């Protein structure tokens, strides 16, 4: 199975490729420079793997939630590749990719993922990652103030994502009953984890048509008005 994954939903930009179990990837912290990096990264991973884009089985992308502009960049580039070569697409949750990264790097299998969504809110999801690389969502993904996140009924969860660094007090107070620990590093989405998740998704569904690929924002506002900022203050 040969799957390419692209992500620009956070300040990091990343591209990864899985070729029959072998992985190739690039990852760089590059706020506001995703468009300048994603094509060179794509060329690099294809060159490293020895593949041409036409030889891929599918293209995955970070569908959000995250930076509105970044999500659109990844979706647009992935859609262009898929349309050019007649490939299916796979929309991968950025929150699921953070949970998978926590599993891959630290063995964390139950992640309460919180990403700083600005406007005094977090993107939130409770994800369980299995040894086979599957990620299962408990409840629903949401965007809300940190003191209103939906928490699981049972314990054994680890907090992951930069939202925990930004809103630690509020999230601790809300999720303390089910929280075992908070991962010390602020994890961000990585295309390598999206590629791993996409392999499982592709085997199960075969992907979707490029015409059906859509970003997932969870909200439709980029910033608060002056009146809203004053009210929150």
N, C-alpha and C positions, 0 to 999 in steps of 0.2 A: 504494500500500500504506500502510495506516494502523495503526501498531503502538505501543502504550503499553508502557513498561517501568518497573518499580518495584524499588528496592533499598534494603535496610536492614541488610546483612550486616556492615557495619563501623561505626565511629563516625560515618561520614557517612551522610546520608539523601539520596536522589535520586530524581527522577521525570523521565522523558523521553518524548517522543512524536515519531515520524517520520510525516509526512504527505506521501506522494508525493515524498520527497526533501528536504523542508524539516524542520528539526529545532527542537524547543522543549524546554527542560529547566530544572530547578531542582536545585541541589546545595548542601547545607549541612552543615558539621561540627557534629553535634548529638548527642553521646553521651547515650544514655538518653532522648532526646526524639523518637524516630522516630514514635511514635503520634500525637504532637501536631502533627507537621509534614507527614506524608505526604498527608493529605486536602487541606489548603490547597495543597500543591504540585500535587496532581492537578488541583484546580480551576483553578489558574493556567495550567498547560500546556494544558488543554482550552480555556480562554478564549483564550489566545494563538493557538491553532491554529484557533479557530472551529468546533471539532468537538464533538459530543455523544458520550458513551461508547458509545451504541448504534451509532454510525457506524464504530467501530473494526473492524479485521479480526482482531486478536488482542491478547492481553495477555501480556507477558513479565515474568519476575520473577527476581531473583537467588536461585538455588536453593541457594547455599552452595558450598563451605564458608565458615564465618564464625561470627559471633555466633549462638548457638542461638536466642536470643530474636528477634534481628533478622531472621534467615532466616524464622522462623515469621510474623513480622509481614508481611513482603513477600509471602510465599506466601498468607497469609490474605486480605490486601486484594486481591491479584490474583485470587484464586479467587472472592471475592465479586463483583467486577466482571464476571468472565467468566460466572459463573452467572446473574447478573442480566440479562445481555444476550445470552446464548447464544453466547459467543465461545470459540474455542480458546485454549489457553495454551501458552507456550513457556518451558521451564526453562533458564536460562542460567547457566553456571558463573561464579562470582565470580572465579575465577582466570583464566578466559578473558577476562573483561571487563577485568582489569588488563592483560593482554597486549595487548588491543586498544587500551586507553588509551595504553599505551607506544608503540604504532604510530601512533595518531592524533596524539599530541602531540610525539613525538620521532623518528618514523620507524623505530622498533625493530621488526624483523620476527621475531626469535627471542628469546623471553623465558623465562628461568628464574624463575618467579613463586614467591616465598616470602612467606607471610603469617604473622605472629606468632600462633600458636595458643595461647599461654600454656602453662603446664605444661611449659616448656622444650622445646616442640615447634613445628614449622611446618606449615602447609598448603602443599603443594608441587605444582607441575606445570610441565612444559616445553611451552610453546605457541608454535606458528608461525602468524603472521598473514600472509595474502596481501593483495595489492593489491585484491582483490575483496571484502575484508571477512570472509573466512572465517578461522576459527581451528581449527587442527588440533593435537590433543594427541599428543605423543610419549611413549609409555609410558603411565603411569597417574597420576591424582591420588592423593596420599597425605597422611597426617598421621604425623609421626615426628620423632625428634630431628634437629636440623640436620646432624649428622654421619652420618646414614643415608639422606639423600635419594638417589633414583635420578637419575643424570645421563646425558645423551646421550653417545654414543661420539665424536661429531664436535665441532669447535669452532665459534666464531662466535656464541655466545650472550651475552645481557646479563641481569644480575640485576635484577629488578624486584620491588617490594613492600616493606612495612615489615619483613619478616623479615630482609632483608639489613642493615638498620640495627641490628636487635637481635642478630643472630647472625652478624655479618660474618666473624669469624675462623673459625668452624666451617664456614660455607658456602664460604668461599674455599678452605679446606683440602680440602673434599670435591669442589667443582666446578671447581677451578682449571684442570684440564686442558681444559675445554671453554668456559671463561669468557673473554670478551673485555673486558668492562667491567661496572660496576654503575651503574645509573641513580641519579643523585644525589638525586632527590626520592623520598620514600616514597609511591608511588602506591597509591591505594585504589580499590575498585570504583566505577563511575559508571554510572548508568542509561542515559546516552547511548550508551555503548559496548555495553551490553546490547541496546539497541534496534537498533543496527547489526547485531549478531550475530543478533538475532532475525529480521531481514528475510531473511537468507540461510537460516536454519533454517526459517522459515515457507514460503519458496519451495520448499524441498526436501521438507518433511514435512507441511506443513499444520497443524502443532501437535498438541497432545494434548487430550483431554477434561479439563475442570476437575476431574472426579472422580479423575483419575489424577495430579494434581499433587502432588508430594512434595518436601519439603526434602531436601538432601543434607548430612549433618553430617560424614561421614568417621570420626567417633568418637562414642562414647556417654557420655563422661565430661566433666563441666564443670570439675571441680577435683580436685586430688590430695588424698588423705587425709594426716593428719599424719605417719603412718608413711612414706608414699610421698615426701612432701616431705623428710623427714629422710634417706631413703635416697639421693635425688638430690643433696642437699647434700653 
